[in-house]
Amino acid sequence: MTSASEALTKALIGALQADPAVAAAVTGVLDAPPPGAVSPYLTVGPDVVGDASTYAMQGREHRVRVQVWEAPLRSARCAATLAAVEAAVMAMPPALGGHSLTLMRFLRSAVGAETPNGPTRGLIEFSARTLATGA
């Protein structure tokens, strides 16, 4: 069976790739920045996972990030992409292939550049809870 983290990451990538607003804003949705990637693009992860099991069910608590990598001086565009990401993630269906998404909650977002002429980076973080379904 796929781990809860793998199932959630795969579902997030699929939901973001399938969303028309997100797809129109980025060149790709990836699980890690590839060498030579053309901005703007999204990366999903890392997923920090903790136990959220009950007596009867195996559960996991996730903190997962989605990052937007954008050209320098594109803060407004980056913020608009983050809004599209949030809408797509909050609309995800609960079935995750062997796991069920029982909670998805927005935690925080930020937009900025680490250097004055460096790439603009947007970060959005969610808290999610999954339960194993065995399916």
N, CA, C and O atoms as a GROMACS GRO file, in nm:
protein
  540
    1MET      N    1   0.085  -0.119   0.000
    1MET     CA    2   0.000   0.000   0.000
    1MET      C    3   0.089   0.124   0.000
    1MET      O    4   0.192   0.127   0.067
    2THR      N    5   0.049   0.224  -0.073
    2THR     CA    6   0.119   0.351  -0.079
    2THR      C    7   0.110   0.421   0.056
    2THR      O    8   0.007   0.416   0.123
    3SER      N    9   0.219   0.488   0.096
    3SER     CA   10   0.216   0.562   0.222
    3SER      C   11   0.120   0.680   0.209
    3SER      O   12   0.090   0.726   0.098
    4ALA      N   13   0.074   0.728   0.322
    4ALA     CA   14  -0.017   0.843   0.323
    4ALA      C   15   0.050   0.965   0.261
    4ALA      O   16  -0.014   1.042   0.189
    5SER      N   17   0.178   0.984   0.288
    5SER     CA   18   0.252   1.097   0.232
    5SER      C   19   0.260   1.088   0.080
    5SER      O   20   0.237   1.188   0.011
    6GLU      N   21   0.292   0.970   0.028
    6GLU     CA   22   0.298   0.952  -0.117
    6GLU      C   23   0.161   0.975  -0.181
    6GLU      O   24   0.151   1.041  -0.284
    7ALA      N   25   0.057   0.921  -0.119
    7ALA     CA   26  -0.078   0.936  -0.174
    7ALA      C   27  -0.121   1.083  -0.175
    7ALA      O   28  -0.180   1.129  -0.272
    8LEU      N   29  -0.092   1.156  -0.067
    8LEU     CA   30  -0.130   1.296  -0.060
    8LEU      C   31  -0.051   1.378  -0.162
    8LEU      O   32  -0.109   1.462  -0.231
    9THR      N   33   0.079   1.356  -0.171
    9THR     CA   34   0.162   1.430  -0.268
    9THR      C   35   0.114   1.405  -0.410
    9THR      O   36   0.101   1.499  -0.489
   10LYS      N   37   0.088   1.280  -0.444
   10LYS     CA   38   0.039   1.246  -0.578
   10LYS      C   39  -0.095   1.314  -0.606
   10LYS      O   40  -0.116   1.366  -0.715
   11ALA      N   41  -0.185   1.315  -0.508
   11ALA     CA   42  -0.315   1.378  -0.525
   11ALA      C   43  -0.302   1.530  -0.540
   11ALA      O   44  -0.372   1.591  -0.620
   12LEU      N   45  -0.212   1.590  -0.464
   12LEU     CA   46  -0.189   1.734  -0.475
   12LEU      C   47  -0.138   1.770  -0.614
   12LEU      O   48  -0.188   1.862  -0.678
   13ILE      N   49  -0.038   1.696  -0.661
   13ILE     CA   50   0.018   1.723  -0.794
   13ILE      C   51  -0.091   1.706  -0.900
   13ILE      O   52  -0.103   1.789  -0.990
   14GLY      N   53  -0.170   1.600  -0.890
   14GLY     CA   54  -0.277   1.577  -0.986
   14GLY      C   55  -0.382   1.687  -0.984
   14GLY      O   56  -0.426   1.732  -1.090
   15ALA      N   57  -0.421   1.732  -0.865
   15ALA     CA   58  -0.522   1.838  -0.854
   15ALA      C   59  -0.470   1.969  -0.911
   15ALA      O   60  -0.544   2.042  -0.977
   16LEU      N   61  -0.343   2.000  -0.887
   16LEU     CA   62  -0.285   2.124  -0.938
   16LEU      C   63  -0.267   2.119  -1.089
   16LEU      O   64  -0.290   2.218  -1.158
   17GLN      N   65  -0.226   2.005  -1.142
   17GLN     CA   66  -0.210   1.990  -1.287
   17GLN      C   67  -0.345   1.998  -1.358
   17GLN      O   68  -0.352   2.050  -1.470
   18ALA      N   69  -0.450   1.949  -1.296
   18ALA     CA   70  -0.583   1.946  -1.358
   18ALA      C   71  -0.658   2.078  -1.347
   18ALA      O   72  -0.755   2.099  -1.420
   19ASP      N   73  -0.616   2.166  -1.259
   19ASP     CA   74  -0.688   2.291  -1.239
   19ASP      C   75  -0.654   2.390  -1.351
   19ASP      O   76  -0.537   2.421  -1.371
   20PRO      N   77  -0.754   2.439  -1.424
   20PRO     CA   78  -0.726   2.528  -1.537
   20PRO      C   79  -0.654   2.657  -1.499
   20PRO      O   80  -0.566   2.702  -1.572
   21ALA      N   81  -0.690   2.718  -1.386
   21ALA     CA   82  -0.626   2.844  -1.346
   21ALA      C   83  -0.479   2.822  -1.310
   21ALA      O   84  -0.394   2.903  -1.345
   22VAL      N   85  -0.450   2.713  -1.241
   22VAL     CA   86  -0.312   2.682  -1.206
   22VAL      C   87  -0.233   2.647  -1.331
   22VAL      O   88  -0.122   2.697  -1.352
   23ALA      N   89  -0.289   2.561  -1.415
   23ALA     CA   90  -0.220   2.518  -1.537
   23ALA      C   91  -0.187   2.636  -1.627
   23ALA      O   92  -0.083   2.636  -1.693
   24ALA      N   93  -0.275   2.736  -1.632
   24ALA     CA   94  -0.249   2.854  -1.716
   24ALA      C   95  -0.140   2.943  -1.658
   24ALA      O   96  -0.080   3.022  -1.731
   25ALA      N   97  -0.114   2.933  -1.529
   25ALA     CA   98  -0.019   3.022  -1.463
   25ALA      C   99   0.124   2.968  -1.456
   25ALA      O  100   0.218   3.044  -1.436
   26VAL      N  101   0.141   2.836  -1.473
   26VAL     CA  102   0.275   2.777  -1.454
   26VAL      C  103   0.313   2.686  -1.570
   26VAL      O  104   0.228   2.642  -1.648
   27THR      N  105   0.443   2.657  -1.580
   27THR     CA  106   0.492   2.567  -1.685
   27THR      C  107   0.488   2.421  -1.642
   27THR      O  108   0.496   2.332  -1.726
   28GLY      N  109   0.475   2.396  -1.511
   28GLY     CA  110   0.468   2.259  -1.464
   28GLY      C  111   0.447   2.251  -1.314
   28GLY      O  112   0.466   2.349  -1.242
   29VAL      N  113   0.408   2.132  -1.268
   29VAL     CA  114   0.390   2.102  -1.126
   29VAL      C  115   0.480   1.982  -1.097
   29VAL      O  116   0.460   1.875  -1.155
   30LEU      N  117   0.576   2.000  -1.009
   30LEU     CA  118   0.681   1.901  -0.986
   30LEU      C  119   0.694   1.869  -0.838
   30LEU      O  120   0.642   1.941  -0.753
   31ASP      N  121   0.764   1.759  -0.807
   31ASP     CA  122   0.788   1.729  -0.666
   31ASP      C  123   0.923   1.781  -0.618
   31ASP      O  124   0.954   1.771  -0.500
   32ALA      N  125   1.005   1.836  -0.708
   32ALA     CA  126   1.133   1.896  -0.672
   32ALA      C  127   1.178   1.985  -0.788
   32ALA      O  128   1.146   1.956  -0.903
   33PRO      N  129   1.252   2.092  -0.760
   33PRO     CA  130   1.298   2.177  -0.868
   33PRO      C  131   1.400   2.104  -0.956
   33PRO      O  132   1.504   2.062  -0.906
   34PRO      N  133   1.371   2.089  -1.084
   34PRO     CA  134   1.467   2.022  -1.172
   34PRO      C  135   1.573   2.120  -1.222
   34PRO      O  136   1.549   2.241  -1.224
   35PRO      N  137   1.689   2.070  -1.262
   35PRO     CA  138   1.789   2.160  -1.320
   35PRO      C  139   1.735   2.224  -1.447
   35PRO      O  140   1.677   2.155  -1.532
   36GLY      N  141   1.754   2.352  -1.461
   36GLY     CA  142   1.713   2.422  -1.582
   36GLY      C  143   1.564   2.441  -1.599
   36GLY      O  144   1.519   2.466  -1.711
   37ALA      N  145   1.486   2.432  -1.493
   37ALA     CA  146   1.341   2.450  -1.504
   37ALA      C  147   1.309   2.594  -1.547
   37ALA      O  148   1.377   2.688  -1.506
   38VAL      N  149   1.207   2.608  -1.628
   38VAL     CA  150   1.164   2.739  -1.677
   38VAL      C  151   1.052   2.789  -1.586
   38VAL      O  152   0.949   2.723  -1.571
   39SER      N  153   1.073   2.905  -1.526
   39SER     CA  154   0.970   2.961  -1.438
   39SER      C  155   0.861   3.026  -1.523
   39SER      O  156   0.885   3.066  -1.637
   40PRO      N  157   0.743   3.036  -1.468
   40PRO     CA  158   0.702   2.997  -1.334
   40PRO      C  159   0.664   2.849  -1.328
   40PRO      O  160   0.606   2.794  -1.422
   41TYR      N  161   0.696   2.787  -1.217
   41TYR     CA  162   0.656   2.648  -1.195
   41TYR      C  163   0.628   2.628  -1.047
   41TYR      O  164   0.664   2.711  -0.964
   42LEU      N  165   0.563   2.515  -1.015
   42LEU     CA  166   0.529   2.480  -0.877
   42LEU      C  167   0.609   2.360  -0.833
   42LEU      O  168   0.639   2.271  -0.913
   43THR      N  169   0.643   2.356  -0.705
   43THR     CA  170   0.694   2.234  -0.644
   43THR      C  171   0.605   2.199  -0.525
   43THR      O  172   0.560   2.288  -0.452
   44VAL      N  173   0.581   2.071  -0.507
   44VAL     CA  174   0.499   2.021  -0.397
   44VAL      C  175   0.589   1.947  -0.300
   44VAL      O  176   0.661   1.855  -0.340
   45GLY      N  177   0.587   1.986  -0.175
   45GLY     CA  178   0.666   1.922  -0.072
   45GLY      C  179   0.762   2.021  -0.010
   45GLY      O  180   0.782   2.131  -0.063
   46PRO      N  181   0.821   1.985   0.099
   46PRO     CA  182   0.813   1.855   0.164
   46PRO      C  183   0.682   1.838   0.241
   46PRO      O  184   0.610   1.933   0.270
   47ASP      N  185   0.654   1.713   0.273
   47ASP     CA  186   0.540   1.676   0.355
   47ASP      C  187   0.595   1.625   0.488
   47ASP      O  188   0.656   1.519   0.493
   48VAL      N  189   0.574   1.702   0.593
   48VAL     CA  190   0.616   1.661   0.727
   48VAL      C  191   0.498   1.588   0.789
   48VAL      O  192   0.388   1.643   0.798
   49VAL      N  193   0.520   1.464   0.832
   49VAL     CA  194   0.410   1.376   0.873
   49VAL      C  195   0.423   1.336   1.019
   49VAL      O  196   0.532   1.303   1.066
   50GLY      N  197   0.311   1.337   1.090
   50GLY     CA  198   0.305   1.289   1.227
   50GLY      C  199   0.189   1.192   1.244
   50GLY      O  200   0.107   1.177   1.153
   51ASP      N  201   0.182   1.128   1.357
   51ASP     CA  202   0.077   1.030   1.383
   51ASP      C  203  -0.052   1.100   1.424
   51ASP      O  204  -0.051   1.194   1.503
   52ALA      N  205  -0.162   1.054   1.368
   52ALA     CA  206  -0.296   1.102   1.404
   52ALA      C  207  -0.392   0.984   1.410
   52ALA      O  208  -0.509   0.997   1.376
   53SER      N  209  -0.339   0.869   1.453
   53SER     CA  210  -0.420   0.747   1.457
   53SER      C  211  -0.522   0.751   1.569
   53SER      O  212  -0.506   0.821   1.669
   54THR      N  213  -0.628   0.675   1.548
   54THR     CA  214  -0.728   0.654   1.651
   54THR      C  215  -0.716   0.508   1.696
   54THR      O  216  -0.632   0.434   1.644
   55TYR      N  217  -0.796   0.468   1.789
   55TYR     CA  218  -0.794   0.330   1.835
   55TYR      C  219  -0.823   0.233   1.720
   55TYR      O  220  -0.766   0.125   1.713
   56ALA      N  221  -0.911   0.275   1.630
   56ALA     CA  222  -0.957   0.184   1.525
   56ALA      C  223  -0.893   0.208   1.388
   56ALA      O  224  -0.902   0.121   1.301
   57MET      N  225  -0.830   0.324   1.366
   57MET     CA  226  -0.782   0.357   1.232
   57MET      C  227  -0.642   0.420   1.237
   57MET      O  228  -0.608   0.494   1.329
   58GLN      N  229  -0.562   0.389   1.134
   58GLN     CA  230  -0.432   0.451   1.120
   58GLN      C  231  -0.448   0.586   1.051
   58GLN      O  232  -0.502   0.594   0.941
   59GLY      N  233  -0.401   0.690   1.115
   59GLY     CA  234  -0.414   0.824   1.059
   59GLY      C  235  -0.283   0.898   1.061
   59GLY      O  236  -0.192   0.864   1.136
   60ARG      N  237  -0.274   0.999   0.977
   60ARG     CA  238  -0.154   1.082   0.969
   60ARG      C  239  -0.194   1.229   0.963
   60ARG      O  240  -0.294   1.265   0.901
   61GLU      N  241  -0.115   1.312   1.029
   61GLU     CA  242  -0.127   1.457   1.024
   61GLU      C  243  -0.013   1.506   0.935
   61GLU      O  244   0.103   1.472   0.957
   62HIS      N  245  -0.046   1.587   0.835
   62HIS     CA  246   0.052   1.634   0.737
   62HIS      C  247   0.064   1.785   0.742
   62HIS      O  248  -0.034   1.856   0.764
   63ARG      N  249   0.184   1.834   0.723
   63ARG     CA  250   0.209   1.974   0.692
   63ARG      C  251   0.280   1.974   0.559
   63ARG      O  252   0.395   1.930   0.548
   64VAL      N  253   0.212   2.023   0.458
   64VAL     CA  254   0.267   2.015   0.323
   64VAL      C  255   0.275   2.155   0.262
   64VAL      O  256   0.188   2.240   0.284
   65ARG      N  257   0.381   2.176   0.185
   65ARG     CA  258   0.403   2.305   0.121
   65ARG      C  259   0.392   2.293  -0.030
   65ARG      O  260   0.426   2.191  -0.090
   66VAL      N  261   0.344   2.400  -0.089
   66VAL     CA  262   0.350   2.418  -0.234
   66VAL      C  263   0.424   2.549  -0.255
   66VAL      O  264   0.390   2.651  -0.194
   67GLN      N  265   0.524   2.546  -0.341
   67GLN     CA  266   0.601   2.667  -0.369
   67GLN      C  267   0.586   2.707  -0.515
   67GLN      O  268   0.585   2.623  -0.605
   68VAL      N  269   0.575   2.837  -0.536
   68VAL     CA  270   0.573   2.895  -0.670
   68VAL      C  271   0.710   2.956  -0.694
   68VAL      O  272   0.759   3.034  -0.612
   69TRP      N  273   0.770   2.921  -0.805
   69TRP     CA  274   0.900   2.977  -0.845
   69TRP      C  275   0.873   3.066  -0.966
   69TRP      O  276   0.832   3.018  -1.072
   70GLU      N  277   0.897   3.194  -0.950
   70GLU     CA  278   0.859   3.294  -1.050
   70GLU      C  279   0.980   3.381  -1.083
   70GLU      O  280   1.077   3.385  -1.008
   71ALA      N  281   0.973   3.449  -1.195
   71ALA     CA  282   1.079   3.540  -1.238
   71ALA      C  283   1.095   3.654  -1.137
   71ALA      O  284   1.002   3.681  -1.060
   72PRO      N  285   1.210   3.720  -1.137
   72PRO     CA  286   1.229   3.835  -1.047
   72PRO      C  287   1.122   3.942  -1.068
   72PRO      O  288   1.073   3.963  -1.179
   73LEU      N  289   1.089   4.009  -0.959
   73LEU     CA  290   0.997   4.123  -0.960
   73LEU      C  291   0.857   4.087  -1.011
   73LEU      O  292   0.795   4.165  -1.082
   74ARG      N  293   0.810   3.970  -0.974
   74ARG     CA  294   0.677   3.924  -1.016
   74ARG      C  295   0.590   3.889  -0.895
   74ARG      O  296   0.518   3.789  -0.898
   75SER      N  297   0.596   3.970  -0.792
   75SER     CA  298   0.523   3.939  -0.668
   75SER      C  299   0.372   3.932  -0.689
   75SER      O  300   0.308   3.842  -0.634
   76ALA      N  301   0.315   4.022  -0.766
   76ALA     CA  302   0.169   4.022  -0.786
   76ALA      C  303   0.126   3.895  -0.861
   76ALA      O  304   0.026   3.833  -0.825
   77ARG      N  305   0.201   3.858  -0.963
   77ARG     CA  306   0.168   3.736  -1.038
   77ARG      C  307   0.184   3.613  -0.948
   77ARG      O  308   0.102   3.521  -0.954
   78CYS      N  309   0.287   3.613  -0.866
   78CYS     CA  310   0.311   3.502  -0.774
   78CYS      C  311   0.195   3.490  -0.674
   78CYS      O  312   0.149   3.380  -0.646
   79ALA      N  313   0.150   3.602  -0.620
   79ALA     CA  314   0.038   3.601  -0.526
   79ALA      C  315  -0.090   3.550  -0.592
   79ALA      O  316  -0.167   3.478  -0.529
   80ALA      N  317  -0.112   3.587  -0.717
   80ALA     CA  318  -0.231   3.538  -0.789
   80ALA      C  319  -0.222   3.387  -0.810
   80ALA      O  320  -0.323   3.317  -0.801
   81THR      N  321  -0.103   3.337  -0.839
   81THR     CA  322  -0.085   3.192  -0.856
   81THR      C  323  -0.111   3.121  -0.724
   81THR      O  324  -0.173   3.014  -0.723
   82LEU      N  325  -0.064   3.177  -0.613
   82LEU     CA  326  -0.090   3.117  -0.482
   82LEU      C  327  -0.239   3.109  -0.454
   82LEU      O  328  -0.286   3.011  -0.396
   83ALA      N  329  -0.314   3.211  -0.493
   83ALA     CA  330  -0.460   3.208  -0.472
   83ALA      C  331  -0.524   3.096  -0.553
   83ALA      O  332  -0.614   3.028  -0.504
   84ALA      N  333  -0.477   3.075  -0.675
   84ALA     CA  334  -0.529   2.966  -0.758
   84ALA      C  335  -0.492   2.830  -0.697
   84ALA      O  336  -0.572   2.737  -0.699
   85VAL      N  337  -0.370   2.820  -0.644
   85VAL     CA  338  -0.326   2.696  -0.578
   85VAL      C  339  -0.416   2.667  -0.458
   85VAL      O  340  -0.461   2.554  -0.441
   86GLU      N  341  -0.441   2.768  -0.376
   86GLU     CA  342  -0.525   2.747  -0.258
   86GLU      C  343  -0.664   2.697  -0.298
   86GLU      O  344  -0.716   2.604  -0.236
   87ALA      N  345  -0.724   2.757  -0.398
   87ALA     CA  346  -0.857   2.715  -0.442
   87ALA      C  347  -0.855   2.570  -0.491
   87ALA      O  348  -0.946   2.493  -0.459
   88ALA      N  349  -0.754   2.533  -0.568
   88ALA     CA  350  -0.746   2.397  -0.621
   88ALA      C  351  -0.726   2.295  -0.510
   88ALA      O  352  -0.787   2.188  -0.511
   89VAL      N  353  -0.641   2.327  -0.414
   89VAL     CA  354  -0.613   2.234  -0.304
   89VAL      C  355  -0.735   2.218  -0.215
   89VAL      O  356  -0.767   2.106  -0.174
   90MET      N  357  -0.803   2.326  -0.185
   90MET     CA  358  -0.919   2.317  -0.097
   90MET      C  359  -1.037   2.244  -0.162
   90MET      O  360  -1.129   2.202  -0.092
   91ALA      N  361  -1.034   2.230  -0.294
   91ALA     CA  362  -1.142   2.160  -0.366
   91ALA      C  363  -1.107   2.013  -0.395
   91ALA      O  364  -1.184   1.945  -0.463
   92MET      N  365  -0.995   1.964  -0.344
   92MET     CA  366  -0.954   1.826  -0.372
   92MET      C  367  -1.057   1.726  -0.320
   92MET      O  368  -1.115   1.745  -0.213
   93PRO      N  369  -1.081   1.619  -0.396
   93PRO     CA  370  -1.170   1.514  -0.348
   93PRO      C  371  -1.103   1.434  -0.235
   93PRO      O  372  -0.980   1.432  -0.227
   94PRO      N  373  -1.180   1.369  -0.150
   94PRO     CA  374  -1.122   1.301  -0.035
   94PRO      C  375  -1.051   1.169  -0.065
   94PRO      O  376  -0.965   1.128   0.013
   95ALA      N  377  -1.082   1.103  -0.173
   95ALA     CA  378  -1.021   0.972  -0.202
   95ALA      C  379  -0.878   0.991  -0.250
   95ALA      O  380  -0.852   1.064  -0.345
   96LEU      N  381  -0.784   0.922  -0.181
   96LEU     CA  382  -0.642   0.935  -0.213
   96LEU      C  383  -0.579   0.801  -0.251
   96LEU      O  384  -0.456   0.791  -0.250
   97GLY      N  385  -0.655   0.701  -0.283
   97GLY     CA  386  -0.597   0.572  -0.319
   97GLY      C  387  -0.537   0.502  -0.198
   97GLY      O  388  -0.416   0.508  -0.177
   98GLY      N  389  -0.619   0.437  -0.121
   98GLY     CA  390  -0.573   0.368   0.000
   98GLY      C  391  -0.579   0.455   0.126
   98GLY      O  392  -0.555   0.407   0.237
   99HIS      N  393  -0.611   0.582   0.107
   99HIS     CA  394  -0.622   0.677   0.218
   99HIS      C  395  -0.737   0.771   0.188
   99HIS      O  396  -0.777   0.788   0.073
  100SER      N  397  -0.789   0.831   0.292
  100SER     CA  398  -0.897   0.928   0.276
  100SER      C  399  -0.853   1.060   0.339
  100SER      O  400  -0.802   1.063   0.451
  101LEU      N  401  -0.874   1.167   0.266
  101LEU     CA  402  -0.844   1.301   0.316
  101LEU      C  403  -0.961   1.346   0.400
  101LEU      O  404  -1.070   1.370   0.348
  102THR      N  405  -0.941   1.359   0.532
  102THR     CA  406  -1.050   1.396   0.620
  102THR      C  407  -1.047   1.543   0.659
  102THR      O  408  -1.147   1.596   0.710
  103LEU      N  409  -0.933   1.611   0.637
  103LEU     CA  410  -0.921   1.753   0.670
  103LEU      C  411  -0.814   1.815   0.582
  103LEU      O  412  -0.706   1.759   0.566
  104MET      N  413  -0.845   1.931   0.526
  104MET     CA  414  -0.746   2.012   0.455
  104MET      C  415  -0.768   2.154   0.502
  104MET      O  416  -0.878   2.209   0.490
  105ARG      N  417  -0.663   2.214   0.556
  105ARG     CA  418  -0.676   2.348   0.615
  105ARG      C  419  -0.560   2.435   0.568
  105ARG      O  420  -0.444   2.393   0.574
  106PHE      N  421  -0.590   2.555   0.523
  106PHE     CA  422  -0.490   2.655   0.488
  106PHE      C  423  -0.421   2.701   0.616
  106PHE      O  424  -0.488   2.730   0.715
  107LEU      N  425  -0.288   2.708   0.615
  107LEU     CA  426  -0.215   2.758   0.731
  107LEU      C  427  -0.157   2.896   0.709
  107LEU      O  428  -0.179   2.987   0.789
  108ARG      N  429  -0.080   2.913   0.599
  108ARG     CA  430  -0.016   3.042   0.576
  108ARG      C  431   0.035   3.049   0.432
  108ARG      O  432   0.048   2.947   0.364
  109SER      N  433   0.062   3.172   0.389
  109SER     CA  434   0.128   3.191   0.261
  109SER      C  435   0.217   3.314   0.270
  109SER      O  436   0.196   3.401   0.354
  110ALA      N  437   0.316   3.319   0.182
  110ALA     CA  438   0.409   3.431   0.178
  110ALA      C  439   0.464   3.443   0.037
  110ALA      O  440   0.476   3.344  -0.035
  111VAL      N  441   0.499   3.566  -0.001
  111VAL     CA  442   0.560   3.594  -0.130
  111VAL      C  443   0.679   3.684  -0.105
  111VAL      O  444   0.670   3.779  -0.027
  112GLY      N  445   0.791   3.655  -0.171
  112GLY     CA  446   0.908   3.741  -0.158
  112GLY      C  447   1.024   3.689  -0.240
  112GLY      O  448   1.018   3.583  -0.301
  113ALA      N  449   1.131   3.767  -0.239
  113ALA     CA  450   1.255   3.729  -0.306
  113ALA      C  451   1.367   3.730  -0.202
  113ALA      O  452   1.372   3.818  -0.117
  114GLU      N  453   1.456   3.632  -0.211
  114GLU     CA  454   1.565   3.623  -0.114
  114GLU      C  455   1.674   3.726  -0.142
  114GLU      O  456   1.743   3.769  -0.050
  115THR      N  457   1.688   3.767  -0.267
  115THR     CA  458   1.783   3.873  -0.305
  115THR      C  459   1.708   3.974  -0.391
  115THR      O  460   1.604   3.940  -0.448
  116PRO      N  461   1.759   4.099  -0.400
  116PRO     CA  462   1.684   4.202  -0.473
  116PRO      C  463   1.649   4.166  -0.618
  116PRO      O  464   1.540   4.201  -0.663
  117ASN      N  465   1.734   4.099  -0.690
  117ASN     CA  466   1.705   4.062  -0.828
  117ASN      C  467   1.689   3.912  -0.846
  117ASN      O  468   1.695   3.861  -0.958
  118GLY      N  469   1.670   3.842  -0.736
  118GLY     CA  470   1.655   3.698  -0.740
  118GLY      C  471   1.514   3.658  -0.776
  118GLY      O  472   1.425   3.742  -0.786
  119PRO      N  473   1.493   3.528  -0.797
  119PRO     CA  474   1.358   3.481  -0.832
  119PRO      C  475   1.258   3.513  -0.721
  119PRO      O  476   1.292   3.512  -0.602
  120THR      N  477   1.137   3.539  -0.761
  120THR     CA  478   1.028   3.558  -0.665
  120THR      C  479   0.979   3.420  -0.627
  120THR      O  480   0.958   3.334  -0.712
  121ARG      N  481   0.961   3.400  -0.497
  121ARG     CA  482   0.915   3.270  -0.450
  121ARG      C  483   0.790   3.290  -0.366
  121ARG      O  484   0.785   3.376  -0.278
  122GLY      N  485   0.690   3.209  -0.396
  122GLY     CA  486   0.569   3.207  -0.317
  122GLY      C  487   0.560   3.075  -0.244
  122GLY      O  488   0.596   2.970  -0.298
  123LEU      N  489   0.512   3.079  -0.122
  123LEU     CA  490   0.499   2.959  -0.040
  123LEU      C  491   0.359   2.956   0.017
  123LEU      O  492   0.309   3.057   0.068
  124ILE      N  493   0.295   2.841   0.009
  124ILE     CA  494   0.166   2.822   0.073
  124ILE      C  495   0.173   2.689   0.147
  124ILE      O  496   0.220   2.589   0.093
  125GLU      N  497   0.126   2.689   0.270
  125GLU     CA  498   0.135   2.570   0.355
  125GLU      C  499  -0.004   2.529   0.401
  125GLU      O  500  -0.088   2.613   0.436
  126PHE      N  501  -0.026   2.398   0.401
  126PHE     CA  502  -0.153   2.341   0.442
  126PHE      C  503  -0.131   2.236   0.551
  126PHE      O  504  -0.024   2.176   0.561
  127SER      N  505  -0.233   2.218   0.632
  127SER     CA  506  -0.238   2.108   0.726
  127SER      C  507  -0.345   2.011   0.676
  127SER      O  508  -0.456   2.052   0.642
  128ALA      N  509  -0.310   1.884   0.670
  128ALA     CA  510  -0.406   1.785   0.622
  128ALA      C  511  -0.407   1.667   0.718
  128ALA      O  512  -0.308   1.640   0.787
  129ARG      N  513  -0.518   1.598   0.722
  129ARG     CA  514  -0.530   1.474   0.800
  129ARG      C  515  -0.581   1.366   0.708
  129ARG      O  516  -0.676   1.385   0.632
  130THR      N  517  -0.515   1.250   0.714
  130THR     CA  518  -0.556   1.136   0.632
  130THR      C  519  -0.580   1.015   0.721
  130THR      O  520  -0.521   1.001   0.828
  131LEU      N  521  -0.669   0.928   0.674
  131LEU     CA  522  -0.694   0.800   0.739
  131LEU      C  523  -0.674   0.690   0.635
  131LEU      O  524  -0.715   0.705   0.520
  132ALA      N  525  -0.611   0.580   0.677
  132ALA     CA  526  -0.593   0.466   0.589
  132ALA      C  527  -0.729   0.399   0.567
  132ALA      O  528  -0.805   0.377   0.661
  133THR      N  529  -0.758   0.366   0.440
  133THR     CA  530  -0.885   0.301   0.409
  133THR      C  531  -0.862   0.157   0.366
  133THR      O  532  -0.956   0.077   0.368
  134GLY      N  533  -0.740   0.125   0.327
  134GLY     CA  534  -0.710  -0.010   0.283
  134GLY      C  535  -0.753  -0.039   0.142
  134GLY      O  536  -0.734  -0.150   0.092
  135ALA      N  537  -0.812   0.061   0.074
  135ALA     CA  538  -0.859   0.041  -0.064
  135ALA      C  539  -0.749   0.067  -0.164
  135ALA      O  540  -0.771   0.055  -0.284
   0.00000   0.00000   0.00000
